[in-house]
Amino acid sequence: MTTQALVGIEKCPRCSRSHPSFTVVHQPRPVSLSRLGETGWNYFVGVYSCNTCLGSVLAESDPTKNANFGDTRPLQCVFPEVPNIAETIPEKPRRFLSDAQNSLSASSASIMASCSAIDAMLKERDVKRKGADGKDRSLYKRIEVAVDEGILTKEMADWAHKVRLDANDQRHADEDAELPSEKDAKNVLELARTLAEILFVVPAKLKEAERQEA
């Protein structure tokens, strides 16, 4: 099997490894527009396996840009998509989310970064609403306040508390705690992303929609 980089993929969409290399699982083949009653080629589609996590990636490329499929063929889309971190998320939690995403293969580090992102997001909102006094609240208290204010459901709060405790285990190297898996790290990151959507991304989208309608 052939190993190659895919131009345009700076991180593996499965494990977030930077500058990943892939093994060609199914050689890219052209998909004809004739299926749609037209002439010519629409795109090339290939299936690849990340050499780090072995996860599968489906890549689609534009056949008009390069006569022969290879490292230089520009990609039109990749599945799954490489997750982007919205610019509407404040800088500090956005940086923690990036760290968590980029270190998924190092599960303990990723979980701690996700927990820091959750803490930073709740702190950001807490300080804005309550003033400087909110800086002194613990993460436990911020989660409980978020429930009281209807930001988090009880189920999300239970999840957030579990994340908080798991991160404490990793931070203090608790001998009785099991080492987390990459799946655990992905689940924790998913909670952090969901919270970011609720607190910052969706409100920013609604505000922009209202501005356009005005």
Residue pairs with C-beta under 8 A, 6 or more apart in sequence:
1 23
1 24
1 25
2 23
2 24
3 21
3 22
3 23
3 24
3 51
4 21
4 22
4 24
4 70
4 71
5 19
5 20
5 21
5 22
5 71
6 22
6 48
6 57
6 59
6 71
6 75
6 78
7 71
7 72
7 73
7 74
7 75
8 74
8 75
8 78
9 20
9 57
9 59
9 75
9 78
9 82
10 18
10 19
10 82
11 17
11 18
11 20
11 82
11 101
11 102
12 20
12 50
12 52
12 53
12 55
12 57
13 55
13 57
13 78
13 79
13 80
13 81
13 82
13 83
14 50
14 53
14 55
14 56
14 57
14 80
15 50
15 52
15 53
15 55
15 104
15 105
15 182
16 101
16 102
16 103
16 104
16 105
17 50
17 52
17 53
17 105
18 102
20 50
20 51
20 52
21 50
21 51
22 48
22 49
22 50
22 51
22 57
23 48
23 49
23 51
24 46
24 47
24 48
25 47
25 48
25 49
25 56
26 46
26 47
27 46
28 44
28 45
28 46
28 59
28 61
28 69
29 44
29 45
29 46
30 41
30 42
30 43
30 44
30 63
31 41
31 42
31 43
31 44
31 45
32 40
32 41
32 42
33 39
33 40
33 41
33 42
36 42
41 63
41 64
42 63
43 60
43 61
43 62
43 63
43 76
44 60
44 61
44 62
44 63
44 69
44 73
45 58
45 59
45 60
46 58
46 59
46 61
46 69
47 56
47 57
47 58
47 59
48 56
48 57
48 58
48 59
49 55
49 56
49 57
50 57
52 105
53 105
53 182
57 78
57 79
57 80
58 78
58 79
59 75
59 77
59 78
59 79
60 75
60 76
60 77
60 78
61 69
61 73
61 74
61 75
61 76
62 73
62 74
62 76
63 69
63 73
65 73
65 74
66 72
66 73
66 74
83 101
83 193
85 94
85 97
85 98
85 101
85 196
86 94
86 196
86 200
86 201
86 204
87 94
88 200
88 201
88 204
89 97
89 121
89 196
89 200
89 201
90 120
90 121
90 124
90 200
92 120
92 124
93 117
93 118
93 120
93 121
93 124
93 196
96 113
96 114
96 116
96 117
96 120
96 192
97 113
97 114
97 117
97 189
97 192
97 193
97 196
99 109
99 110
99 113
99 116
100 110
100 111
100 113
100 114
100 117
100 185
100 188
100 189
100 192
101 110
101 189
103 109
103 110
103 113
103 185
104 110
104 182
104 185
104 186
104 189
105 182
107 179
107 180
107 181
107 182
107 184
107 185
108 170
108 179
108 180
110 185
110 188
110 189
111 163
111 166
111 167
111 170
111 180
111 184
111 185
111 188
112 167
112 170
112 171
114 163
114 167
114 185
114 188
114 189
114 191
114 192
115 139
115 163
115 164
115 166
115 167
115 188
115 192
117 192
117 196
118 139
118 160
118 163
118 164
118 191
118 192
118 195
119 139
119 142
121 192
121 195
121 196
121 199
121 200
122 139
122 142
122 143
122 145
122 146
122 195
122 199
123 134
123 135
123 137
123 142
124 199
125 146
125 151
125 199
126 134
126 137
126 142
126 145
127 134
127 135
134 142
137 145
139 164
140 161
140 164
143 152
143 157
143 160
143 161
143 164
144 157
146 152
146 157
147 153
147 154
147 157
151 198
151 199
152 160
152 195
156 191
156 194
156 195
159 191
160 191
160 195
163 188
163 191
166 177
166 180
166 184
166 188
168 174
169 177
170 177
170 180
